[in-house]
Amino acid sequence: MSVESLKTHTVEAAWAQYDAVDAGPSGLNAFLAVDREGSLAAARASATSASTADLAGVPVAIKDNLATLTLPTTCGSRILEGYVSPYEATAVRKLRDAGAIVIGKTNMDEFAMGSSTENSAYGPTRNPVDRTRVPGGSSGGSAAAVAAGVVRLALGSETGGSVRQPAAFCGIVGVKPTYGRVSRFGLVAYASSLDHVGVFARNVHDAALGLEIIAGHDPYDATCASQPVPPLRESAVLLDRTQPLAGLVVGRPVEYFTDALDIRIRAHCDASLERLRALGAEVRDVSLPHTALAIPVYYVLAPAEASSNLARYDGVRYGLRANADGLREMYERTRSGGFGAEVTRRILLGTYVLSAGYYDAYYRRAQTVRTLITQDFERVFASGVHVLFTPTAPTPAFRIGEVSDPYDMYLSDIYTVTANLAGIPAMSQPIGLVDGLPVGGQFMAARFDETTMFKAAAALEHAMGMEIGA
Ligand code: GLN
């Protein structure tokens, strides 16, 4: 539960655990690239320096869509196979500046498009809790690496739930900050108005610490906010252990508790709400009336932005280039050979909704509804509600290969895409088990109010006493 729990994990211990869990046919396949020698050398240097930095010597793992100087950044795609960035993502640099040691890059759905990590060009990641199941996605490699104890802190990214949903499936904590709280310099763009950098950890305090370290203004990212970063790690420390949430109003959005929700997950959410009451909070039913439109809106806007962002993979500027006689044929062969089926589907979908004649019917309308969804949240937070509590995902982790229809896969994001559309902070934490599989509960808060979110999450975590590996 403390900084020490993060700091007591060493690079040597990370490699021992990696060797035990990651490789081989039934291994997790959580990593796409690792730096064993470099990280061990950095660990030795850190030990001799006796640094007192927050993360001195702490092994961390980085999702493969965050640029790193020495290891490749492939985004789980063939089109970027072997690509090494000439610069480093700000979030990665900030972790290193705090003393952390990057041990490797983690597996992900190609270009972060997916909810299971099965869309990786380099094979799926397995869920450490049950290796026949997916770890969630798209940041499944980072979630699995933390859940399996290889690292205790990892970076992921979120466009529609890619940190929270895998955190829920793997039984760990995953945080998506406010849009603009963390620099996205060096995060490979998927849908820029929705993309965020997020963190995975095994408890609320470590997640808050990780976020505090990577947050803050960055002149290299024009969308990064200049708001000062509050002491987030302190917000996750419980001062009053009996009624820590006295005065806190927790909203229960009724639209998140419908028939789509597995009744066993619902029961765990109800039990958590009961715990929040016992901790002193007032629980209030609230309505976010446009919730049902979030998935259709997201799956118009995200592909539209993706179709534009992914135009840069043309065989000239980055990575793969196919042999061809002419330029046009080279583009076609590079892109159809380099992108997988889901990425191709999104590019086609996005190009379609942006095309003349359809722009107003799809893209503009989706933008309008996005504003309504954002206003739903603003209204609730303005009415005196401090945080919202919901399930993170409608089901526990499914089996590898079980969900084959893309639309069914999209539905696993129904409770998470809303926070990306509205730009508000949100997080998932373990709240129970269903048939031995982890269930995640989600807190959401008003823009830039991560402090209240962590306070509520830390109190619930304490009440549950179920930190993984504690
Ligand atoms: N599953 C969603 C998608 O495929 C969200 C992914 C993400 O957050 N990167 O777009």
Residues whose N, C-alpha, C, O or C-beta is under 5 A from the ligand:
A	BS01	LIG	A112 M113 G114 S115 G137 S138 S157 E158 T159 G160 G161 S162 D413
